[in-house]
Amino acid sequence: MSEIDLRTVEYNLVSGTSMAARHVAAAAALLKSVHPKWSSAAIRSALMTATQANAMNMLITEVTGNAANSFPYGNMQKPRGALVTIEPSELSFDRIGQKRSFTITVTADRNVKNELDGEYGLGCYTWTDGVHNVNSPIAVSSG
C-alpha cells in the first residue's frame, strides 16, 4: 500500500484477468464466427495452443524482450529433468461430445539429477488425429 494513497483494495481493476477477459471473449467470438461447428473445447484449445510467431513471422516475446516460453504458449518438447507418460497413449471416440479420461504421470529423470535447480522444466503433450494437433503445456519444478 502506498503512503500517499491510503485506500485498500483486494485487486486492481485495470490489470490481469479483468482486463484480459474481454479480449479472450472477442478472440473466442471471432473463432466461432469462422468455425461455427467448433465446440467450446475446440475454441479453448485453439486459444491456449496459439502459435509461437506473430503475423510478421517474428517470435513472440515477453514485455522484457526475451523470447516467450511455455507459460505464454506451449512448445513441443518434454520438460527438462522429467519423464512423462500418458495412459492410455491413444483415445478413441465414437460420437461427438463423448468424454474419455487419461492419466499423465510426471517423474524426476534420475539421469539428469538436479538439472532444474529451482527452475521450471517446460514442455507439452500432443494429441493428434493425423490432421489436427492439440498441444497442452506442461511445467514442472524441482521444488
Phi and psi in radians as a Rosetta constraint file:
Dihedral C 1 N 2 CA 2 C 2 CIRCULARHARMONIC -1.282 0.35
Dihedral N 2 CA 2 C 2 N 3 CIRCULARHARMONIC 2.559 0.35
Dihedral C 2 N 3 CA 3 C 3 CIRCULARHARMONIC -1.247 0.35
Dihedral N 3 CA 3 C 3 N 4 CIRCULARHARMONIC -0.392 0.35
Dihedral C 3 N 4 CA 4 C 4 CIRCULARHARMONIC -1.457 0.35
Dihedral N 4 CA 4 C 4 N 5 CIRCULARHARMONIC -0.802 0.35
Dihedral C 4 N 5 CA 5 C 5 CIRCULARHARMONIC -1.754 0.35
Dihedral N 5 CA 5 C 5 N 6 CIRCULARHARMONIC 1.861 0.35
Dihedral C 5 N 6 CA 6 C 6 CIRCULARHARMONIC -1.589 0.35
Dihedral N 6 CA 6 C 6 N 7 CIRCULARHARMONIC 0.074 0.35
Dihedral C 6 N 7 CA 7 C 7 CIRCULARHARMONIC -1.197 0.35
Dihedral N 7 CA 7 C 7 N 8 CIRCULARHARMONIC 2.620 0.35
Dihedral C 7 N 8 CA 8 C 8 CIRCULARHARMONIC -2.003 0.35
Dihedral N 8 CA 8 C 8 N 9 CIRCULARHARMONIC 2.218 0.35
Dihedral C 8 N 9 CA 9 C 9 CIRCULARHARMONIC -2.340 0.35
Dihedral N 9 CA 9 C 9 N 10 CIRCULARHARMONIC 2.611 0.35
Dihedral C 9 N 10 CA 10 C 10 CIRCULARHARMONIC -1.347 0.35
Dihedral N 10 CA 10 C 10 N 11 CIRCULARHARMONIC -0.503 0.35
Dihedral C 10 N 11 CA 11 C 11 CIRCULARHARMONIC -2.715 0.35
Dihedral N 11 CA 11 C 11 N 12 CIRCULARHARMONIC 2.891 0.35
Dihedral C 11 N 12 CA 12 C 12 CIRCULARHARMONIC -1.743 0.35
Dihedral N 12 CA 12 C 12 N 13 CIRCULARHARMONIC 2.136 0.35
Dihedral C 12 N 13 CA 13 C 13 CIRCULARHARMONIC -1.234 0.35
Dihedral N 13 CA 13 C 13 N 14 CIRCULARHARMONIC -0.211 0.35
Dihedral C 13 N 14 CA 14 C 14 CIRCULARHARMONIC -1.867 0.35
Dihedral N 14 CA 14 C 14 N 15 CIRCULARHARMONIC 0.403 0.35
Dihedral C 14 N 15 CA 15 C 15 CIRCULARHARMONIC -2.577 0.35
Dihedral N 15 CA 15 C 15 N 16 CIRCULARHARMONIC 2.902 0.35
Dihedral C 15 N 16 CA 16 C 16 CIRCULARHARMONIC 1.247 0.35
Dihedral N 16 CA 16 C 16 N 17 CIRCULARHARMONIC -2.560 0.35
Dihedral C 16 N 17 CA 17 C 17 CIRCULARHARMONIC -1.137 0.35
Dihedral N 17 CA 17 C 17 N 18 CIRCULARHARMONIC -0.509 0.35
Dihedral C 17 N 18 CA 18 C 18 CIRCULARHARMONIC -1.131 0.35
Dihedral N 18 CA 18 C 18 N 19 CIRCULARHARMONIC -0.522 0.35
Dihedral C 18 N 19 CA 19 C 19 CIRCULARHARMONIC -1.527 0.35
Dihedral N 19 CA 19 C 19 N 20 CIRCULARHARMONIC -0.582 0.35
Dihedral C 19 N 20 CA 20 C 20 CIRCULARHARMONIC -1.300 0.35
Dihedral N 20 CA 20 C 20 N 21 CIRCULARHARMONIC -0.494 0.35
Dihedral C 20 N 21 CA 21 C 21 CIRCULARHARMONIC -0.975 0.35
Dihedral N 21 CA 21 C 21 N 22 CIRCULARHARMONIC -0.759 0.35
Dihedral C 21 N 22 CA 22 C 22 CIRCULARHARMONIC -1.163 0.35
Dihedral N 22 CA 22 C 22 N 23 CIRCULARHARMONIC -0.571 0.35
Dihedral C 22 N 23 CA 23 C 23 CIRCULARHARMONIC -1.285 0.35
Dihedral N 23 CA 23 C 23 N 24 CIRCULARHARMONIC -0.711 0.35
Dihedral C 23 N 24 CA 24 C 24 CIRCULARHARMONIC -1.150 0.35
Dihedral N 24 CA 24 C 24 N 25 CIRCULARHARMONIC -0.731 0.35
Dihedral C 24 N 25 CA 25 C 25 CIRCULARHARMONIC -1.073 0.35
Dihedral N 25 CA 25 C 25 N 26 CIRCULARHARMONIC -0.708 0.35
Dihedral C 25 N 26 CA 26 C 26 CIRCULARHARMONIC -1.163 0.35
Dihedral N 26 CA 26 C 26 N 27 CIRCULARHARMONIC -0.731 0.35
Dihedral C 26 N 27 CA 27 C 27 CIRCULARHARMONIC -1.105 0.35
Dihedral N 27 CA 27 C 27 N 28 CIRCULARHARMONIC -0.712 0.35
Dihedral C 27 N 28 CA 28 C 28 CIRCULARHARMONIC -1.120 0.35
Dihedral N 28 CA 28 C 28 N 29 CIRCULARHARMONIC -0.708 0.35
Dihedral C 28 N 29 CA 29 C 29 CIRCULARHARMONIC -1.115 0.35
Dihedral N 29 CA 29 C 29 N 30 CIRCULARHARMONIC -0.706 0.35
Dihedral C 29 N 30 CA 30 C 30 CIRCULARHARMONIC -1.118 0.35
Dihedral N 30 CA 30 C 30 N 31 CIRCULARHARMONIC -0.763 0.35
Dihedral C 30 N 31 CA 31 C 31 CIRCULARHARMONIC -1.072 0.35
Dihedral N 31 CA 31 C 31 N 32 CIRCULARHARMONIC -0.745 0.35
Dihedral C 31 N 32 CA 32 C 32 CIRCULARHARMONIC -1.121 0.35
Dihedral N 32 CA 32 C 32 N 33 CIRCULARHARMONIC -0.624 0.35
Dihedral C 32 N 33 CA 33 C 33 CIRCULARHARMONIC -1.210 0.35
Dihedral N 33 CA 33 C 33 N 34 CIRCULARHARMONIC -0.572 0.35
Dihedral C 33 N 34 CA 34 C 34 CIRCULARHARMONIC -1.427 0.35
Dihedral N 34 CA 34 C 34 N 35 CIRCULARHARMONIC -0.572 0.35
Dihedral C 34 N 35 CA 35 C 35 CIRCULARHARMONIC -2.211 0.35
Dihedral N 35 CA 35 C 35 N 36 CIRCULARHARMONIC 1.269 0.35
Dihedral C 35 N 36 CA 36 C 36 CIRCULARHARMONIC -1.092 0.35
Dihedral N 36 CA 36 C 36 N 37 CIRCULARHARMONIC -0.331 0.35
Dihedral C 36 N 37 CA 37 C 37 CIRCULARHARMONIC -1.602 0.35
Dihedral N 37 CA 37 C 37 N 38 CIRCULARHARMONIC -0.061 0.35
Dihedral C 37 N 38 CA 38 C 38 CIRCULARHARMONIC -1.218 0.35
Dihedral N 38 CA 38 C 38 N 39 CIRCULARHARMONIC 2.461 0.35
Dihedral C 38 N 39 CA 39 C 39 CIRCULARHARMONIC -1.361 0.35
Dihedral N 39 CA 39 C 39 N 40 CIRCULARHARMONIC 2.931 0.35
Dihedral C 39 N 40 CA 40 C 40 CIRCULARHARMONIC -1.099 0.35
Dihedral N 40 CA 40 C 40 N 41 CIRCULARHARMONIC -0.579 0.35
Dihedral C 40 N 41 CA 41 C 41 CIRCULARHARMONIC -1.144 0.35
Dihedral N 41 CA 41 C 41 N 42 CIRCULARHARMONIC -0.694 0.35
Dihedral C 41 N 42 CA 42 C 42 CIRCULARHARMONIC -1.158 0.35
Dihedral N 42 CA 42 C 42 N 43 CIRCULARHARMONIC -0.699 0.35
Dihedral C 42 N 43 CA 43 C 43 CIRCULARHARMONIC -1.155 0.35
Dihedral N 43 CA 43 C 43 N 44 CIRCULARHARMONIC -0.785 0.35
Dihedral C 43 N 44 CA 44 C 44 CIRCULARHARMONIC -1.046 0.35
Dihedral N 44 CA 44 C 44 N 45 CIRCULARHARMONIC -0.757 0.35
Dihedral C 44 N 45 CA 45 C 45 CIRCULARHARMONIC -1.078 0.35
Dihedral N 45 CA 45 C 45 N 46 CIRCULARHARMONIC -0.766 0.35
Dihedral C 45 N 46 CA 46 C 46 CIRCULARHARMONIC -1.079 0.35
Dihedral N 46 CA 46 C 46 N 47 CIRCULARHARMONIC -0.686 0.35
Dihedral C 46 N 47 CA 47 C 47 CIRCULARHARMONIC -1.219 0.35
Dihedral N 47 CA 47 C 47 N 48 CIRCULARHARMONIC -0.656 0.35
Dihedral C 47 N 48 CA 48 C 48 CIRCULARHARMONIC -1.375 0.35
Dihedral N 48 CA 48 C 48 N 49 CIRCULARHARMONIC -0.398 0.35
Dihedral C 48 N 49 CA 49 C 49 CIRCULARHARMONIC -1.976 0.35
Dihedral N 49 CA 49 C 49 N 50 CIRCULARHARMONIC 0.740 0.35
Dihedral C 49 N 50 CA 50 C 50 CIRCULARHARMONIC -1.121 0.35
Dihedral N 50 CA 50 C 50 N 51 CIRCULARHARMONIC 2.885 0.35
Dihedral C 50 N 51 CA 51 C 51 CIRCULARHARMONIC -1.148 0.35
Dihedral N 51 CA 51 C 51 N 52 CIRCULARHARMONIC 2.869 0.35
Dihedral C 51 N 52 CA 52 C 52 CIRCULARHARMONIC -1.614 0.35
Dihedral N 52 CA 52 C 52 N 53 CIRCULARHARMONIC -0.134 0.35
Dihedral C 52 N 53 CA 53 C 53 CIRCULARHARMONIC -2.151 0.35
Dihedral N 53 CA 53 C 53 N 54 CIRCULARHARMONIC 2.667 0.35
Dihedral C 53 N 54 CA 54 C 54 CIRCULARHARMONIC -1.555 0.35
Dihedral N 54 CA 54 C 54 N 55 CIRCULARHARMONIC -3.029 0.35
Dihedral C 54 N 55 CA 55 C 55 CIRCULARHARMONIC -1.101 0.35
Dihedral N 55 CA 55 C 55 N 56 CIRCULARHARMONIC -0.380 0.35
Dihedral C 55 N 56 CA 56 C 56 CIRCULARHARMONIC -1.653 0.35
Dihedral N 56 CA 56 C 56 N 57 CIRCULARHARMONIC 0.239 0.35
Dihedral C 56 N 57 CA 57 C 57 CIRCULARHARMONIC 1.051 0.35
Dihedral N 57 CA 57 C 57 N 58 CIRCULARHARMONIC 0.566 0.35
Dihedral C 57 N 58 CA 58 C 58 CIRCULARHARMONIC -1.847 0.35
Dihedral N 58 CA 58 C 58 N 59 CIRCULARHARMONIC 2.496 0.35
Dihedral C 58 N 59 CA 59 C 59 CIRCULARHARMONIC -1.043 0.35
Dihedral N 59 CA 59 C 59 N 60 CIRCULARHARMONIC 2.480 0.35
Dihedral C 59 N 60 CA 60 C 60 CIRCULARHARMONIC -1.218 0.35
Dihedral N 60 CA 60 C 60 N 61 CIRCULARHARMONIC 2.359 0.35
Dihedral C 60 N 61 CA 61 C 61 CIRCULARHARMONIC -2.112 0.35
Dihedral N 61 CA 61 C 61 N 62 CIRCULARHARMONIC 2.795 0.35
Dihedral C 61 N 62 CA 62 C 62 CIRCULARHARMONIC -1.390 0.35
Dihedral N 62 CA 62 C 62 N 63 CIRCULARHARMONIC 3.031 0.35
Dihedral C 62 N 63 CA 63 C 63 CIRCULARHARMONIC -1.054 0.35
Dihedral N 63 CA 63 C 63 N 64 CIRCULARHARMONIC -0.438 0.35
Dihedral C 63 N 64 CA 64 C 64 CIRCULARHARMONIC -1.331 0.35
Dihedral N 64 CA 64 C 64 N 65 CIRCULARHARMONIC -0.216 0.35
Dihedral C 64 N 65 CA 65 C 65 CIRCULARHARMONIC 1.683 0.35
Dihedral N 65 CA 65 C 65 N 66 CIRCULARHARMONIC -0.190 0.35
Dihedral C 65 N 66 CA 66 C 66 CIRCULARHARMONIC -1.285 0.35
Dihedral N 66 CA 66 C 66 N 67 CIRCULARHARMONIC 2.637 0.35
Dihedral C 66 N 67 CA 67 C 67 CIRCULARHARMONIC -1.048 0.35
Dihedral N 67 CA 67 C 67 N 68 CIRCULARHARMONIC 2.379 0.35
Dihedral C 67 N 68 CA 68 C 68 CIRCULARHARMONIC -1.195 0.35
Dihedral N 68 CA 68 C 68 N 69 CIRCULARHARMONIC 2.621 0.35
Dihedral C 68 N 69 CA 69 C 69 CIRCULARHARMONIC -1.976 0.35
Dihedral N 69 CA 69 C 69 N 70 CIRCULARHARMONIC -2.799 0.35
Dihedral C 69 N 70 CA 70 C 70 CIRCULARHARMONIC -1.185 0.35
Dihedral N 70 CA 70 C 70 N 71 CIRCULARHARMONIC -0.230 0.35
Dihedral C 70 N 71 CA 71 C 71 CIRCULARHARMONIC -1.211 0.35
Dihedral N 71 CA 71 C 71 N 72 CIRCULARHARMONIC -0.783 0.35
Dihedral C 71 N 72 CA 72 C 72 CIRCULARHARMONIC -1.315 0.35
Dihedral N 72 CA 72 C 72 N 73 CIRCULARHARMONIC -0.592 0.35
Dihedral C 72 N 73 CA 73 C 73 CIRCULARHARMONIC -2.640 0.35
Dihedral N 73 CA 73 C 73 N 74 CIRCULARHARMONIC 2.760 0.35
Dihedral C 73 N 74 CA 74 C 74 CIRCULARHARMONIC -1.381 0.35
Dihedral N 74 CA 74 C 74 N 75 CIRCULARHARMONIC 2.716 0.35
Dihedral C 74 N 75 CA 75 C 75 CIRCULARHARMONIC -2.194 0.35
Dihedral N 75 CA 75 C 75 N 76 CIRCULARHARMONIC -3.134 0.35
Dihedral C 75 N 76 CA 76 C 76 CIRCULARHARMONIC -1.962 0.35
Dihedral N 76 CA 76 C 76 N 77 CIRCULARHARMONIC 0.910 0.35
Dihedral C 76 N 77 CA 77 C 77 CIRCULARHARMONIC -2.578 0.35
Dihedral N 77 CA 77 C 77 N 78 CIRCULARHARMONIC 2.779 0.35
Dihedral C 77 N 78 CA 78 C 78 CIRCULARHARMONIC -1.291 0.35
Dihedral N 78 CA 78 C 78 N 79 CIRCULARHARMONIC 2.625 0.35
Dihedral C 78 N 79 CA 79 C 79 CIRCULARHARMONIC -1.076 0.35
Dihedral N 79 CA 79 C 79 N 80 CIRCULARHARMONIC 2.355 0.35
Dihedral C 79 N 80 CA 80 C 80 CIRCULARHARMONIC -1.040 0.35
Dihedral N 80 CA 80 C 80 N 81 CIRCULARHARMONIC 2.311 0.35
Dihedral C 80 N 81 CA 81 C 81 CIRCULARHARMONIC 1.425 0.35
Dihedral N 81 CA 81 C 81 N 82 CIRCULARHARMONIC 0.180 0.35
Dihedral C 81 N 82 CA 82 C 82 CIRCULARHARMONIC -2.373 0.35
Dihedral N 82 CA 82 C 82 N 83 CIRCULARHARMONIC 2.655 0.35
Dihedral C 82 N 83 CA 83 C 83 CIRCULARHARMONIC -1.930 0.35
Dihedral N 83 CA 83 C 83 N 84 CIRCULARHARMONIC 2.316 0.35
Dihedral C 83 N 84 CA 84 C 84 CIRCULARHARMONIC -2.152 0.35
Dihedral N 84 CA 84 C 84 N 85 CIRCULARHARMONIC 2.242 0.35
Dihedral C 84 N 85 CA 85 C 85 CIRCULARHARMONIC -2.202 0.35
Dihedral N 85 CA 85 C 85 N 86 CIRCULARHARMONIC 2.569 0.35
Dihedral C 85 N 86 CA 86 C 86 CIRCULARHARMONIC -2.212 0.35
Dihedral N 86 CA 86 C 86 N 87 CIRCULARHARMONIC 2.226 0.35
Dihedral C 86 N 87 CA 87 C 87 CIRCULARHARMONIC -2.206 0.35
Dihedral N 87 CA 87 C 87 N 88 CIRCULARHARMONIC 2.269 0.35
Dihedral C 87 N 88 CA 88 C 88 CIRCULARHARMONIC -1.257 0.35
Dihedral N 88 CA 88 C 88 N 89 CIRCULARHARMONIC 2.796 0.35
Dihedral C 88 N 89 CA 89 C 89 CIRCULARHARMONIC -1.410 0.35
Dihedral N 89 CA 89 C 89 N 90 CIRCULARHARMONIC -0.240 0.35
Dihedral C 89 N 90 CA 90 C 90 CIRCULARHARMONIC -2.290 0.35
Dihedral N 90 CA 90 C 90 N 91 CIRCULARHARMONIC 2.482 0.35
Dihedral C 90 N 91 CA 91 C 91 CIRCULARHARMONIC -2.112 0.35
Dihedral N 91 CA 91 C 91 N 92 CIRCULARHARMONIC 2.377 0.35
Dihedral C 91 N 92 CA 92 C 92 CIRCULARHARMONIC -2.062 0.35
Dihedral N 92 CA 92 C 92 N 93 CIRCULARHARMONIC 2.466 0.35
Dihedral C 92 N 93 CA 93 C 93 CIRCULARHARMONIC -2.167 0.35
Dihedral N 93 CA 93 C 93 N 94 CIRCULARHARMONIC 2.397 0.35
Dihedral C 93 N 94 CA 94 C 94 CIRCULARHARMONIC -1.736 0.35
Dihedral N 94 CA 94 C 94 N 95 CIRCULARHARMONIC -0.342 0.35
Dihedral C 94 N 95 CA 95 C 95 CIRCULARHARMONIC -2.675 0.35
Dihedral N 95 CA 95 C 95 N 96 CIRCULARHARMONIC 2.774 0.35
Dihedral C 95 N 96 CA 96 C 96 CIRCULARHARMONIC -1.135 0.35
Dihedral N 96 CA 96 C 96 N 97 CIRCULARHARMONIC 2.387 0.35
Dihedral C 96 N 97 CA 97 C 97 CIRCULARHARMONIC 1.508 0.35
Dihedral N 97 CA 97 C 97 N 98 CIRCULARHARMONIC -0.075 0.35
Dihedral C 97 N 98 CA 98 C 98 CIRCULARHARMONIC -1.172 0.35
Dihedral N 98 CA 98 C 98 N 99 CIRCULARHARMONIC 2.508 0.35
Dihedral C 98 N 99 CA 99 C 99 CIRCULARHARMONIC -1.937 0.35
Dihedral N 99 CA 99 C 99 N 100 CIRCULARHARMONIC 2.490 0.35
Dihedral C 99 N 100 CA 100 C 100 CIRCULARHARMONIC -2.336 0.35
Dihedral N 100 CA 100 C 100 N 101 CIRCULARHARMONIC 2.669 0.35
Dihedral C 100 N 101 CA 101 C 101 CIRCULARHARMONIC -1.958 0.35
Dihedral N 101 CA 101 C 101 N 102 CIRCULARHARMONIC 2.665 0.35
Dihedral C 101 N 102 CA 102 C 102 CIRCULARHARMONIC -2.576 0.35
Dihedral N 102 CA 102 C 102 N 103 CIRCULARHARMONIC 2.784 0.35
Dihedral C 102 N 103 CA 103 C 103 CIRCULARHARMONIC -2.109 0.35
Dihedral N 103 CA 103 C 103 N 104 CIRCULARHARMONIC 2.282 0.35
Dihedral C 103 N 104 CA 104 C 104 CIRCULARHARMONIC -1.864 0.35
Dihedral N 104 CA 104 C 104 N 105 CIRCULARHARMONIC 2.208 0.35
Dihedral C 104 N 105 CA 105 C 105 CIRCULARHARMONIC -2.006 0.35
Dihedral N 105 CA 105 C 105 N 106 CIRCULARHARMONIC 2.175 0.35
Dihedral C 105 N 106 CA 106 C 106 CIRCULARHARMONIC -2.024 0.35
Dihedral N 106 CA 106 C 106 N 107 CIRCULARHARMONIC 2.175 0.35
Dihedral C 106 N 107 CA 107 C 107 CIRCULARHARMONIC -2.270 0.35
Dihedral N 107 CA 107 C 107 N 108 CIRCULARHARMONIC 2.727 0.35
Dihedral C 107 N 108 CA 108 C 108 CIRCULARHARMONIC -1.194 0.35
Dihedral N 108 CA 108 C 108 N 109 CIRCULARHARMONIC 2.402 0.35
Dihedral C 108 N 109 CA 109 C 109 CIRCULARHARMONIC -1.457 0.35
Dihedral N 109 CA 109 C 109 N 110 CIRCULARHARMONIC 1.855 0.35
Dihedral C 109 N 110 CA 110 C 110 CIRCULARHARMONIC -1.136 0.35
Dihedral N 110 CA 110 C 110 N 111 CIRCULARHARMONIC -0.328 0.35
Dihedral C 110 N 111 CA 111 C 111 CIRCULARHARMONIC -1.317 0.35
Dihedral N 111 CA 111 C 111 N 112 CIRCULARHARMONIC -0.297 0.35
Dihedral C 111 N 112 CA 112 C 112 CIRCULARHARMONIC -2.197 0.35
Dihedral N 112 CA 112 C 112 N 113 CIRCULARHARMONIC 0.957 0.35
Dihedral C 112 N 113 CA 113 C 113 CIRCULARHARMONIC -0.964 0.35
Dihedral N 113 CA 113 C 113 N 114 CIRCULARHARMONIC 2.312 0.35
Dihedral C 113 N 114 CA 114 C 114 CIRCULARHARMONIC 1.053 0.35
Dihedral N 114 CA 114 C 114 N 115 CIRCULARHARMONIC 0.371 0.35
Dihedral C 114 N 115 CA 115 C 115 CIRCULARHARMONIC -1.122 0.35
Dihedral N 115 CA 115 C 115 N 116 CIRCULARHARMONIC -0.568 0.35
Dihedral C 115 N 116 CA 116 C 116 CIRCULARHARMONIC -1.297 0.35
Dihedral N 116 CA 116 C 116 N 117 CIRCULARHARMONIC -0.658 0.35
Dihedral C 116 N 117 CA 117 C 117 CIRCULARHARMONIC 0.818 0.35
Dihedral N 117 CA 117 C 117 N 118 CIRCULARHARMONIC 0.925 0.35
Dihedral C 117 N 118 CA 118 C 118 CIRCULARHARMONIC 1.452 0.35
Dihedral N 118 CA 118 C 118 N 119 CIRCULARHARMONIC -0.031 0.35
Dihedral C 118 N 119 CA 119 C 119 CIRCULARHARMONIC -1.736 0.35
Dihedral N 119 CA 119 C 119 N 120 CIRCULARHARMONIC 3.024 0.35
Dihedral C 119 N 120 CA 120 C 120 CIRCULARHARMONIC -1.608 0.35
Dihedral N 120 CA 120 C 120 N 121 CIRCULARHARMONIC 2.453 0.35
Dihedral C 120 N 121 CA 121 C 121 CIRCULARHARMONIC -1.675 0.35
Dihedral N 121 CA 121 C 121 N 122 CIRCULARHARMONIC 2.190 0.35
Dihedral C 121 N 122 CA 122 C 122 CIRCULARHARMONIC -2.021 0.35
Dihedral N 122 CA 122 C 122 N 123 CIRCULARHARMONIC 2.421 0.35
Dihedral C 122 N 123 CA 123 C 123 CIRCULARHARMONIC -2.896 0.35
Dihedral N 123 CA 123 C 123 N 124 CIRCULARHARMONIC -2.776 0.35
Dihedral C 123 N 124 CA 124 C 124 CIRCULARHARMONIC -2.836 0.35
Dihedral N 124 CA 124 C 124 N 125 CIRCULARHARMONIC 2.932 0.35
Dihedral C 124 N 125 CA 125 C 125 CIRCULARHARMONIC -2.084 0.35
Dihedral N 125 CA 125 C 125 N 126 CIRCULARHARMONIC 2.671 0.35
Dihedral C 125 N 126 CA 126 C 126 CIRCULARHARMONIC -2.245 0.35
Dihedral N 126 CA 126 C 126 N 127 CIRCULARHARMONIC 2.305 0.35
Dihedral C 126 N 127 CA 127 C 127 CIRCULARHARMONIC -1.868 0.35
Dihedral N 127 CA 127 C 127 N 128 CIRCULARHARMONIC 2.440 0.35
Dihedral C 127 N 128 CA 128 C 128 CIRCULARHARMONIC -2.486 0.35
Dihedral N 128 CA 128 C 128 N 129 CIRCULARHARMONIC 2.606 0.35
Dihedral C 128 N 129 CA 129 C 129 CIRCULARHARMONIC -1.870 0.35
Dihedral N 129 CA 129 C 129 N 130 CIRCULARHARMONIC 0.233 0.35
Dihedral C 129 N 130 CA 130 C 130 CIRCULARHARMONIC 1.651 0.35
Dihedral N 130 CA 130 C 130 N 131 CIRCULARHARMONIC -0.321 0.35
Dihedral C 130 N 131 CA 131 C 131 CIRCULARHARMONIC -2.080 0.35
Dihedral N 131 CA 131 C 131 N 132 CIRCULARHARMONIC -0.853 0.35
Dihedral C 131 N 132 CA 132 C 132 CIRCULARHARMONIC -1.815 0.35
Dihedral N 132 CA 132 C 132 N 133 CIRCULARHARMONIC 2.505 0.35
Dihedral C 132 N 133 CA 133 C 133 CIRCULARHARMONIC -2.088 0.35
Dihedral N 133 CA 133 C 133 N 134 CIRCULARHARMONIC 2.333 0.35
Dihedral C 133 N 134 CA 134 C 134 CIRCULARHARMONIC -2.093 0.35
Dihedral N 134 CA 134 C 134 N 135 CIRCULARHARMONIC 2.026 0.35
Dihedral C 134 N 135 CA 135 C 135 CIRCULARHARMONIC -1.868 0.35
Dihedral N 135 CA 135 C 135 N 136 CIRCULARHARMONIC 2.351 0.35
Dihedral C 135 N 136 CA 136 C 136 CIRCULARHARMONIC -2.160 0.35
Dihedral N 136 CA 136 C 136 N 137 CIRCULARHARMONIC 2.213 0.35
Dihedral C 136 N 137 CA 137 C 137 CIRCULARHARMONIC -1.158 0.35
Dihedral N 137 CA 137 C 137 N 138 CIRCULARHARMONIC 2.622 0.35
Dihedral C 137 N 138 CA 138 C 138 CIRCULARHARMONIC -2.228 0.35
Dihedral N 138 CA 138 C 138 N 139 CIRCULARHARMONIC 2.335 0.35
Dihedral C 138 N 139 CA 139 C 139 CIRCULARHARMONIC -2.243 0.35
Dihedral N 139 CA 139 C 139 N 140 CIRCULARHARMONIC 2.250 0.35
Dihedral C 139 N 140 CA 140 C 140 CIRCULARHARMONIC -2.213 0.35
Dihedral N 140 CA 140 C 140 N 141 CIRCULARHARMONIC 2.668 0.35
Dihedral C 140 N 141 CA 141 C 141 CIRCULARHARMONIC -2.316 0.35
Dihedral N 141 CA 141 C 141 N 142 CIRCULARHARMONIC 2.834 0.35
Dihedral C 141 N 142 CA 142 C 142 CIRCULARHARMONIC -1.527 0.35
Dihedral N 142 CA 142 C 142 N 143 CIRCULARHARMONIC -0.084 0.35
